[in-house]
Amino acid sequence: MRIIGLTGGIAAGKSTVSGRWAEHGAVVVDADRLARDAVAPGSPGLARVAERFGPGVIAEDGSLDRPALGAIVFSDPAARKDLEGITHPEVWRLAQAAFDAAEAADPDAIVVYDVPLLAEARGSRPLAFDSVVVVDAPAAQRIERLVEHRGMARDEAERRVSAQASDAERLALADHVVDATGTLADTIRSADAVWERISR
């Protein structure tokens, strides 16, 4: 089994790339889904989030109130670090379990770990990955995508992008880069070219 770390900033196009690679036979492990599982109702992670940020981040149905939490952590770097300290270790534990399951099912599997906050979560190249792929589009372009395609207010889009690692910090981790600055078709072509290299 090989594990490929796939990362990129918000609105870079990671989902497009991971979806394409799934068509090529990759086993995709989605860190965003694991992050939701890490703070699911009744989980220890959610209890720790509520303890740190207060009952206002818990919805009436007992689930995490993501907009309420987002309003706190995207405007307060210290609060964001506290949240990451709760969620990142739990997400990594769930990811390891998913990797083990993939290897048990197919020892020759290529597992793609789609993880937006790789640079933020690990700080340096994770030893668990055989290679790291960065989906690259500059911050200014990603802000425009958030405004145009997701209907986000510009100041909120700028806050979300600036809260993440810089483009340079992500690219410093890269063994391969998917160019996502062009059209969707251009991104797919770049993703296919990188897949050909990593799947040999």
C-alpha positions as a printed NumPy array, in Angstrom:
array([[  0.   ,   0.   ,   0.   ],
       [  1.064,   3.557,  -0.719],
       [ -0.386,   6.648,   0.972],
       [ -0.486,   9.907,  -0.947],
       [ -1.155,  13.092,   0.984],
       [ -3.311,  15.422,  -1.141],
       [ -3.619,  18.996,   0.049],
       [ -4.39 ,  22.523,  -1.105],
       [ -6.001,  25.684,   0.166],
       [ -9.743,  26.232,   0.38 ],
       [-11.289,  26.388,  -3.133],
       [ -8.091,  25.118,  -4.769],
       [ -9.793,  22.08 ,  -6.316],
       [ -8.813,  19.142,  -4.078],
       [-12.224,  17.493,  -4.424],
       [-11.94 ,  17.611,  -8.209],
       [ -8.548,  15.939,  -8.05 ],
       [ -9.478,  13.3  ,  -5.458],
       [-12.647,  12.473,  -7.411],
       [-10.631,  12.05 , -10.583],
       [ -8.125,   9.804,  -8.856],
       [-10.939,   7.695,  -7.409],
       [-11.986,   7.074, -11.03 ],
       [ -8.44 ,   5.804, -11.609],
       [ -8.805,   3.362,  -8.712],
       [ -7.488,   5.292,  -5.71 ],
       [ -8.973,   4.721,  -2.262],
       [ -9.846,   8.226,  -1.081],
       [ -9.874,   9.017,   2.64 ],
       [-11.514,  12.411,   3.187],
       [-10.159,  14.334,   6.168],
       [-13.163,  16.691,   6.105],
       [-15.484,  13.733,   6.67 ],
       [-13.234,  12.432,   9.435],
       [-13.259,  15.917,  10.983],
       [-17.058,  15.75 ,  11.12 ],
       [-16.856,  12.281,  12.686],
       [-14.358,  13.587,  15.258],
       [-16.964,  16.025,  16.628],
       [-20.106,  13.962,  16.011],
       [-22.866,  14.134,  18.66 ],
       [-21.84 ,  12.135,  21.713],
       [-18.157,  12.003,  20.752],
       [-15.348,  12.877,  23.168],
       [-14.171,  15.445,  20.622],
       [-17.457,  17.331,  20.722],
       [-17.442,  17.285,  24.52 ],
       [-13.97 ,  18.849,  24.534],
       [-15.038,  21.505,  22.005],
       [-18.035,  22.417,  24.167],
       [-15.826,  22.55 ,  27.25 ],
       [-13.392,  24.93 ,  25.53 ],
       [-15.795,  27.151,  23.561],
       [-18.959,  27.003,  25.654],
       [-22.533,  25.787,  25.112],
       [-23.124,  28.395,  22.393],
       [-21.331,  26.19 ,  19.84 ],
       [-23.73 ,  23.289,  20.401],
       [-26.985,  23.281,  18.418],
       [-30.344,  22.374,  19.955],
       [-30.147,  18.866,  18.508],
       [-26.791,  18.26 ,  20.239],
       [-24.682,  18.612,  17.107],
       [-21.87 ,  21.082,  16.56 ],
       [-23.091,  24.529,  15.494],
       [-20.444,  25.045,  12.812],
       [-21.334,  28.656,  11.918],
       [-21.164,  29.65 ,  15.594],
       [-17.809,  27.931,  16.049],
       [-16.507,  29.308,  12.754],
       [-17.356,  32.85 ,  13.808],
       [-15.074,  32.354,  16.819],
       [-12.114,  30.516,  15.346],
       [-11.771,  32.353,  12.03 ],
       [-11.377,  35.678,  13.819],
       [ -9.159,  34.478,  16.69 ],
       [ -5.906,  32.63 ,  15.866],
       [ -5.474,  31.426,  19.462],
       [ -8.979,  29.947,  19.486],
       [ -8.3  ,  28.263,  16.148],
       [ -5.133,  26.698,  17.546],
       [ -7.105,  25.409,  20.539],
       [ -9.665,  23.845,  18.199],
       [ -6.936,  22.257,  16.093],
       [ -5.369,  20.844,  19.253],
       [ -8.645,  19.051,  19.95 ],
       [ -9.582,  17.894,  16.459],
       [ -6.311,  17.167,  14.628],
       [ -5.134,  14.257,  16.817],
       [ -8.571,  12.644,  16.645],
       [ -8.789,  13.07 ,  12.869],
       [ -5.323,  11.535,  12.504],
       [ -6.377,   8.565,  14.653],
       [ -9.444,   7.999,  12.439],
       [ -7.293,   8.366,   9.321],
       [ -4.855,   5.705,  10.539],
       [ -7.787,   3.355,  11.088],
       [ -8.984,   4.028,   7.524],
       [ -5.494,   3.377,   6.137],
       [ -5.319,   0.067,   8.013],
       [ -8.72 ,  -0.966,   6.63 ],
       [ -7.672,  -0.103,   3.067],
       [ -4.477,  -2.129,   3.392],
       [ -6.384,  -5.088,   4.8  ],
       [ -8.736,  -4.992,   1.809],
       [ -5.97 ,  -4.538,  -0.785],
       [ -2.281,  -4.603,   0.167],
       [ -1.437,  -2.916,  -3.177],
       [ -3.924,  -0.068,  -2.781],
       [ -3.005,   3.542,  -3.466],
       [ -4.669,   5.535,  -0.704],
       [ -5.199,   9.256,  -1.233],
       [ -5.595,  11.19 ,   1.992],
       [ -7.485,  14.349,   1.007],
       [ -6.449,  16.719,   3.789],
       [ -6.897,  20.489,   3.42 ],
       [ -4.927,  21.419,   6.533],
       [ -1.874,  19.228,   6.061],
       [  0.624,  22.058,   6.502],
       [ -1.285,  23.388,   9.5  ],
       [ -1.872,  20.025,  11.173],
       [  1.55 ,  18.485,  10.857],
       [  3.946,  21.405,  10.468],
       [  6.397,  19.281,   8.489],
       [  6.305,  16.425,   6.027],
       [  4.401,  13.515,   7.639],
       [  6.393,  10.326,   7.667],
       [  3.252,   8.287,   6.991],
       [  3.028,   9.57 ,   3.389],
       [  4.921,   8.1  ,   0.46 ],
       [  4.47 ,  11.416,  -1.325],
       [  2.633,  14.704,  -0.93 ],
       [  0.663,  16.344,  -3.744],
       [ -0.388,  19.988,  -3.568],
       [ -3.308,  21.279,  -5.645],
       [ -2.14 ,  24.796,  -6.347],
       [ -4.103,  27.929,  -7.141],
       [ -3.009,  31.326,  -5.794],
       [ -4.799,  32.85 ,  -2.827],
       [ -6.324,  35.701,  -4.848],
       [ -7.862,  33.245,  -7.304],
       [ -9.253,  31.086,  -4.496],
       [-10.875,  34.135,  -2.886],
       [-12.581,  34.915,  -6.205],
       [-13.846,  31.317,  -6.412],
       [-15.303,  31.493,  -2.913],
       [-17.122,  34.716,  -3.77 ],
       [-18.301,  33.665,  -7.24 ],
       [-19.06 ,  29.969,  -6.777],
       [-19.937,  29.668,  -3.074],
       [-21.617,  33.047,  -2.605],
       [-19.315,  33.97 ,   0.264],
       [-18.875,  37.611,   1.242],
       [-15.477,  38.872,   0.141],
       [-14.288,  39.775,   3.649],
       [-15.276,  36.312,   4.88 ],
       [-13.528,  34.671,   1.922],
       [-10.38 ,  36.671,   2.626],
       [-10.553,  35.667,   6.307],
       [-10.911,  31.982,   5.45 ],
       [ -7.981,  32.026,   3.037],
       [ -5.702,  34.026,   5.34 ],
       [ -6.501,  31.656,   8.243],
       [ -4.832,  28.807,   6.36 ],
       [ -1.178,  28.181,   5.588],
       [  0.346,  30.301,   2.844],
       [  0.748,  28.993,  -0.684],
       [  4.52 ,  28.871,  -0.113],
       [  4.147,  26.845,   3.098],
       [  2.002,  24.258,   1.315],
       [  4.263,  24.082,  -1.745],
       [  7.257,  23.47 ,   0.538],
       [  5.69 ,  20.07 ,   1.378],
       [  5.064,  19.068,  -2.237],
       [  6.627,  16.182,  -4.102],
       [  4.189,  16.857,  -6.967],
       [  1.956,  19.822,  -7.843],
       [ -1.403,  19.78 ,  -9.639],
       [ -1.88 ,  23.095, -11.442],
       [ -5.423,  24.283, -10.714],
       [ -5.069,  27.817, -12.041],
       [ -6.836,  27.157, -15.349],
       [-10.124,  25.626, -16.425],
       [-11.636,  22.473, -14.95 ],
       [-10.379,  20.538, -17.972],
       [ -6.879,  21.944, -17.419],
       [ -6.981,  20.823, -13.779],
       [ -8.106,  17.324, -14.781],
       [ -5.24 ,  17.087, -17.299],
       [ -2.727,  18.139, -14.646],
       [ -4.254,  15.681, -12.15 ],
       [ -3.994,  12.857, -14.685],
       [ -0.346,  13.677, -15.383],
       [  0.497,  13.608, -11.671],
       [ -1.484,  10.383, -11.186],
       [  0.53 ,   8.738, -13.927],
       [  3.725,   9.59 , -12.056],
       [  2.582,   8.552,  -8.575],
       [  0.863,   5.338,  -9.652],
       [  3.868,   3.825, -11.435]])
